[in-house]
Amino acid sequence: AQTVTQSQPEMSVQEAETVTLSCTYDTSESDYYLFWYKQPPSRQMILVIRQEAYKQQNATENRFSVNFQKAAKSFSLKISDSQLGDAAMYFCAYRRGGATNKLIFGTGTLLAVQP
Amino acid sequence: DGGITQSPKYLFRKEGQNVTLSCEQNLNHDAMYWYRQDPGQGLRLIYYSQIVNDFQKGDIAEGYSVSREKKESFPLTVTSAQKNPTAFYLCASSIGVRETQYFGPGTRLLVL
């Protein structure tokens, strides 16, 4: 069975600094997708970034980028120039490729941004 | 504005009572999902629907029921058989089963 592990329950970063959140996953599939979702205090889940396993290039969305290491099954999220609005719970999620829609989530990392 | 709405924001359930959580989307998405979130845990899939009049059980379907009579709507009923219903419930939708899921604002269910 596929699993997603986030080993950092909490992280803290100074405003304008860079922080990296870790995520590892376990799968025997070759076709899959990985996601980072942000859950602010409002508790609505917001998609941050998506990575297709077949793409070697790391996905980037403005200040957010990933370091996708397929062989190591690692999918870390880097937030550059951290802002107060980045404070939230961040969830890593996995979805197998093909005609499936089941997302498997990690337990989350709570990110605090210090002014 | 296109989006996913969930109501109510807070819901209270008495012992032995069935309650229904609403989820509506105007994104013209075919697929819809219900997740449960407990403190300190990630989301777990309760039910999903790929098309109208069709739905499938997720990992924790016991004590829940759903219907999908309209493309826009996917209500979740928490039945009296669900012995530990206190949680945060999130609805999501996607264009198709292979596409990214987008989430609604959630409903907090509490037991009186």
Interface residues (C-beta under 8 A of the other chain):
Chain A: V4 F35 Y37 S42 R43 Q44 M45 I46 L47 R50 F91 A93 G97 G98 A99 T100 N101 K102 L103 I104 F105 G106 T107 G108
Chain B: A31 Y33 G40 Q41 G42 L43 R44 L45 Y48 Q50 G58 F88 L90 A92 S94 V97 R98 T100 Q101 Y102 F103 G104 P105 G106
